[in-house]
């Protein structure tokens, strides 16, 4: 079989990823700031797989997956993101070129994000971070100033209902007796009900929830979804939490809502600029729990993501449809390109089924 090559820019994830590819006979090349132009050109011209970071601020602009990079990678067949996010990839451009895109959502990091989100909910409602900061600055703290609220019996509002939203709904409804409202462009009411949630409009989620959690993917449809009008609908005692992607909520509008006392606090893991500057308005506030985009980053989730990425790449290169295919419309064209690139694949390995023909 023709040699198979993969590349990454600056980092690829956990060592297990590289080992899995090596065991399968795939050569992995790294591009770093020290890599010369000629070497970069050769890697791009011959690569079949690109393992790309999920963070927009972690990869140079010229290595974001779009028409310009695709023009420099004529043999590229598979793009795999390190994590669940895939806004570093132009899905439409990849589909037109016959390039499969996979991410590591679901089991790879959903549990980590769920636990981080729950931690933010508890920290905000119990005012743990506020109290901790004041105790480190002032003597004789009046504890009556930091009376919090129980999660039990409160209302959780979910903006999005994928793997994270579904797990949060089940956990919070069962463990804390919370009422769960969910707004989603994709999930139906029956799926929500099975997880303990009730389908609602975005307006209802924002206006009736004690905790509003953004857990949808960033897309053209969700960019700017939560802005000044949505924050204005929240209750004064409510908290806003996002562990999704920057760009879904309006950062300036969130700052204004907090400054004007329209909401009680916020938990923010994703930022327009990552990491945010120390002078950022949200970092000056004790009622904001801030983390540097680490909700999905645990030892366990990164190990799972490395395994998931390697598995899906190997499946795709074998003509088997991967579980987290983000652009399913590409599949027929992809199989044609795969057969052209590797004619020695086992006979029938890339034959289209009737189901695939109609996808």
Secondary structure, DSSP 8 states (H G I E B T S, - for coil): ---EEEEEES--S-HHHHHHHHHTTEEEEEE-TTS-HHHHHHHHHH-SEEEE-S-GGGS-GGGSBSHHHHHH-TT--EEEESSS--TTB-HHHHHHHT-EEE---GGGTHHHHHHHHHHHHHHHHTTHHHHHHHHHH-SS--GGGG----STT-EEEEE--SHHHHHHHHHHHHHS--EEEEE-SS--HHHHHHTTEEE--HHHHHHH-SEEEE-----TTTTT-B-HHHHHHS-TT-EEEE-S-TTSB-HHHHHHHHHTTSSSEEEE---SSSS--TT-GGGG-TTEEE-SS-TT--HHHHHHHHHHHHHHHHHHHTT---TTBS-GGGHHHHHHHHHHH-TTS-TTTT---HHHHT-
